[in-house]
Amino acid sequence: MSGGPKYRDEEWLREQYVERGLSGREVAEQIGCAHGTIYRWLDTHGIETRSQSIERTDKRLKNAEWLRAEYKDKGRDAESISEQLDCGVRTVYKWLNRLDILTASKMPERSRSRIEDGDWLRAAYKEKGRTSVDIADELGCSHPTVLKWLDNHGIEARTSGFRVGEENTRWQGGSVPYGPGWSEPKRRAVRERDGHTCQDPHCSVSQDEHLADHGERLHVHHLHKARDVDNPEERNAKKNLITLCRNCHRRWEKIADAGLVPQLE
């Protein structure tokens, strides 16, 4: 490459990010630019990005040998590990699950057979209305483990707190529902189409990460605001829907409120 910012050189950027394993922020610090610029050029060059939440994680937490030794061999709990690494308890549980250091291994056989039984879990969660935290306490496992098994059994997790898009059955500022075509099967199909990954080009949080961090599946967002599309078939068509994480959904809603639609290539 002759002249110009280094991030314009695909070969150089690929070497830093993929081969050396540097994070977008580390690459940005190395050449003195904004980390958002690095992620935009990774996308421009077609270089697959890692979740930024993964990049910020303490390297020890991503080390299966270290985490297994701390959690299983030394018998430490997630709380003490999280305090040592200065992260959330849910983050520790997330990596325990991702690295197959399953908390379910500490569960009694009866509890383990229950969580693996889709009918039992559906009855407890859906029919009896019990919370995932309550079920986790009974079974002796982590809250994210229950969420993971809800997802494995295809049981839609309830949501709380921030409610937009699929979490809100009515338009913001209005009283008209989204209408025909807005259903869980449709949202599930959109998530599957999008690889169960946030489609913001600078994020790429996975569904497993989202379940662990927020206790809910990835959101499905209307590109063109629902209230601006009169025909419900067009309003809820897959081409007008996209998968986003909670944080990106907040930002995209603000963009939509300004009358804009993000352009994705």
C-alpha positions as CSV (number, residue, x, y, z in Angstrom):
1,M,0.0,0.0,0.0
2,S,1.3,3.4,-0.9
3,G,0.2,6.2,1.4
4,G,-3.2,6.6,3.1
5,P,-4.5,5.2,6.4
6,K,-3.4,1.6,7.1
7,Y,-6.9,0.4,7.6
8,R,-7.6,0.8,3.9
9,D,-5.1,-2.0,3.2
10,E,-7.2,-5.2,3.5
11,E,-4.1,-7.4,3.8
12,W,-2.7,-5.4,6.6
13,L,-6.0,-5.1,8.5
14,R,-6.6,-8.8,8.1
15,E,-3.2,-9.6,9.5
16,Q,-3.8,-7.4,12.6
17,Y,-7.3,-8.5,13.3
18,V,-7.5,-12.2,12.1
19,E,-3.9,-13.5,12.3
20,R,-2.6,-11.6,15.3
21,G,-6.0,-11.6,17.0
22,L,-6.0,-8.0,18.0
23,S,-9.4,-6.4,18.9
24,G,-10.8,-3.5,16.8
25,R,-9.9,-1.2,19.7
26,E,-6.4,-2.4,19.9
27,V,-5.9,-1.9,16.1
28,A,-7.4,1.6,16.4
29,E,-5.0,2.5,19.3
30,Q,-2.1,1.1,17.4
31,I,-2.6,3.6,14.5
32,G,-4.4,6.4,16.4
33,C,-7.9,6.4,15.0
34,A,-11.5,5.7,16.3
35,H,-12.3,2.0,16.9
36,G,-15.6,2.6,14.9
37,T,-13.5,3.4,11.9
38,I,-11.7,0.0,12.2
39,Y,-15.0,-1.9,12.4
40,R,-16.4,0.0,9.3
41,W,-13.3,-1.0,7.3
42,L,-13.4,-4.6,8.5
43,D,-17.0,-4.6,7.1
44,T,-15.9,-2.9,3.9
45,H,-13.1,-5.5,3.3
46,G,-15.5,-8.3,4.1
47,I,-13.6,-9.4,7.2
48,E,-15.8,-11.2,9.6
49,T,-15.9,-9.5,12.9
50,R,-16.0,-10.9,16.4
51,S,-18.5,-9.7,19.0
52,Q,-17.1,-6.6,20.7
53,S,-18.4,-8.0,24.0
54,I,-16.1,-11.1,23.5
55,E,-13.2,-8.9,22.6
56,R,-13.5,-6.9,25.9
57,T,-13.6,-10.1,28.0
58,D,-10.7,-10.9,30.2
59,K,-8.5,-13.4,28.4
60,R,-8.5,-15.7,31.4
61,L,-12.2,-16.1,31.2
62,K,-11.9,-17.3,27.6
63,N,-9.2,-19.9,28.6
64,A,-11.1,-23.2,29.1
65,E,-8.2,-24.7,31.0
66,W,-7.9,-21.8,33.4
67,L,-11.7,-21.5,34.0
68,R,-12.2,-25.2,34.4
69,A,-9.4,-25.4,37.0
70,E,-10.9,-22.4,39.0
71,Y,-14.5,-23.5,38.8
72,K,-14.3,-27.3,39.0
73,D,-10.9,-28.3,40.4
74,K,-10.6,-25.5,43.0
75,G,-14.4,-25.4,43.5
76,R,-14.7,-21.6,43.3
77,D,-18.1,-20.2,42.6
78,A,-19.0,-17.8,39.8
79,E,-19.3,-14.8,42.2
80,S,-15.7,-15.1,43.4
81,I,-14.4,-15.5,39.8
82,S,-16.4,-12.5,38.7
83,E,-14.9,-10.4,41.5
84,Q,-11.4,-11.4,40.6
85,L,-11.9,-10.6,36.9
86,D,-14.0,-7.5,37.5
87,C,-17.0,-8.6,35.4
88,G,-20.6,-9.6,35.9
89,V,-21.6,-13.0,37.4
90,R,-23.7,-13.6,34.3
91,T,-20.6,-13.1,32.1
92,V,-18.8,-15.9,34.1
93,Y,-21.8,-18.2,33.6
94,K,-21.9,-17.4,29.9
95,W,-18.4,-18.6,29.5
96,L,-18.9,-21.6,31.6
97,N,-21.7,-22.6,29.3
98,R,-19.8,-21.6,26.1
99,L,-16.7,-23.6,27.0
100,D,-18.9,-26.6,28.0
101,I,-17.9,-26.4,31.7
102,L,-21.5,-26.9,32.3
103,T,-23.0,-25.9,35.6
104,A,-25.5,-28.7,35.0
105,S,-22.7,-31.2,35.9
106,K,-23.1,-30.2,39.5
107,M,-26.9,-30.8,39.4
108,P,-28.4,-34.0,40.9
109,E,-29.4,-36.6,38.3
110,R,-33.1,-35.8,39.0
111,S,-32.6,-32.1,38.4
112,R,-30.6,-32.7,35.3
113,S,-33.2,-35.0,33.8
114,R,-35.9,-32.3,34.5
115,I,-34.1,-29.5,32.6
116,E,-33.5,-31.8,29.7
117,D,-37.2,-32.7,29.6
118,G,-38.9,-30.2,27.4
119,D,-42.4,-31.0,28.6
120,W,-41.4,-30.5,32.2
121,L,-39.7,-27.2,31.6
122,R,-42.5,-25.9,29.4
123,A,-45.1,-26.8,32.1
124,A,-43.0,-25.1,34.8
125,Y,-42.2,-22.0,32.8
126,K,-45.3,-21.5,30.7
127,E,-48.2,-23.2,32.4
128,K,-47.2,-22.5,36.0
129,G,-45.7,-19.1,35.2
130,R,-42.5,-19.7,37.2
131,T,-39.5,-17.5,36.5
132,S,-36.2,-18.9,35.1
133,V,-34.5,-17.7,38.3
134,D,-36.9,-19.7,40.4
135,I,-36.4,-22.8,38.3
136,A,-32.6,-22.4,38.4
137,D,-32.7,-22.1,42.2
138,E,-34.8,-25.4,42.4
139,L,-32.5,-27.3,40.0
140,G,-29.2,-25.9,41.5
141,C,-27.9,-24.4,38.3
142,S,-27.4,-20.9,36.8
143,H,-30.1,-18.7,35.5
144,P,-28.4,-18.6,32.0
145,T,-28.4,-22.5,32.0
146,V,-32.2,-22.4,32.3
147,L,-32.4,-19.8,29.5
148,K,-30.2,-22.0,27.4
149,W,-32.4,-25.0,27.8
150,L,-35.6,-22.9,27.2
151,D,-34.0,-22.0,23.9
152,N,-32.9,-25.6,23.2
153,H,-36.5,-26.7,23.7
154,G,-37.9,-23.8,21.6
155,I,-39.7,-22.3,24.5
156,E,-40.0,-18.5,24.1
157,A,-38.5,-16.6,27.0
158,R,-40.5,-13.9,28.6
159,T,-39.0,-10.4,28.5
160,S,-38.8,-7.6,31.0
161,G,-37.6,-4.0,31.1
162,F,-36.9,-2.4,27.7
163,R,-39.8,-3.1,25.4
164,V,-39.7,-2.1,21.7
165,G,-40.5,-4.0,18.5
166,E,-41.5,-7.5,19.3
167,E,-41.6,-6.8,23.1
168,N,-44.3,-4.1,22.5
169,T,-47.6,-5.3,21.1
170,R,-48.6,-1.7,20.3
171,W,-46.9,1.1,18.3
172,Q,-45.1,3.7,20.4
173,G,-47.5,6.7,20.8
174,G,-50.4,4.8,19.3
175,S,-52.9,2.1,20.0
176,V,-52.9,0.1,16.8
177,P,-51.3,-3.4,17.0
178,Y,-48.7,-4.5,14.5
179,G,-51.4,-6.6,12.8
180,P,-51.4,-9.9,10.8
181,G,-48.1,-11.5,10.1
182,W,-46.4,-10.4,13.4
183,S,-45.9,-13.7,15.2
184,E,-43.3,-15.7,17.0
185,P,-42.9,-18.1,14.0
186,K,-42.2,-15.1,11.8
187,R,-39.7,-13.7,14.3
188,R,-38.0,-17.1,14.7
189,A,-37.7,-17.3,10.9
190,V,-36.1,-13.8,10.7
191,R,-33.6,-14.8,13.5
192,E,-32.8,-18.0,11.6
193,R,-32.3,-16.1,8.3
194,D,-29.9,-13.7,10.1
195,G,-27.9,-16.6,11.7
196,H,-29.1,-15.8,15.3
197,T,-26.8,-12.8,15.3
198,C,-27.3,-9.1,15.6
199,Q,-27.1,-7.6,12.1
200,D,-25.6,-4.3,13.1
201,P,-22.3,-4.4,11.1
202,H,-20.4,-3.2,14.2
203,C,-21.9,-5.6,16.7
204,S,-22.6,-9.2,15.8
205,V,-23.8,-10.3,19.3
206,S,-25.0,-13.9,19.2
207,Q,-28.3,-15.2,20.6
208,D,-26.5,-17.2,23.2
209,E,-24.6,-14.1,24.4
210,H,-27.9,-12.1,24.4
211,L,-29.7,-14.8,26.4
212,A,-26.9,-14.8,29.0
213,D,-26.6,-11.0,29.2
214,H,-30.2,-9.9,29.0
215,G,-32.3,-13.0,29.7
216,E,-34.1,-12.7,26.3
217,R,-33.7,-13.6,22.7
218,L,-32.4,-11.2,20.1
219,H,-35.0,-8.6,19.1
220,V,-36.6,-8.3,15.6
221,H,-36.9,-4.7,14.4
222,H,-39.0,-3.1,11.7
223,L,-36.7,-1.3,9.2
224,H,-39.5,1.0,8.1
225,K,-41.4,2.0,11.2
226,A,-44.6,-0.1,11.6
227,R,-46.8,3.0,12.0
228,D,-45.6,4.3,8.6
229,V,-46.5,1.2,6.6
230,D,-50.3,0.8,6.1
231,N,-50.3,-2.6,4.6
232,P,-49.7,-5.2,7.3
233,E,-48.3,-7.7,4.8
234,E,-45.6,-5.2,3.8
235,R,-45.2,-4.0,7.4
236,N,-44.4,-7.4,8.7
237,A,-42.7,-8.8,5.6
238,K,-39.3,-10.4,6.2
239,K,-37.7,-7.8,4.0
240,N,-38.8,-5.2,6.5
241,L,-37.5,-7.1,9.5
242,I,-34.0,-7.5,10.9
243,T,-32.4,-9.1,13.9
244,L,-30.8,-6.8,16.5
245,C,-29.5,-7.0,20.0
246,R,-31.2,-4.9,22.7
247,N,-28.6,-2.1,22.6
248,C,-28.5,-1.8,18.9
249,H,-32.3,-1.9,18.8
250,R,-32.4,1.2,21.0
251,R,-30.1,3.0,18.7
252,W,-31.9,1.9,15.5
253,E,-35.2,3.0,17.0
254,K,-33.8,6.5,17.4
255,I,-32.6,6.4,13.8
256,A,-36.1,5.4,12.7
257,D,-37.7,8.1,14.8
258,A,-35.6,10.6,12.7
259,G,-37.2,9.2,9.5
260,L,-34.1,7.3,8.4
261,V,-33.4,3.7,7.5
262,P,-29.8,2.3,8.0
263,Q,-28.4,1.0,4.7
264,L,-26.9,-2.4,4.9
265,E,-24.8,-3.8,2.0
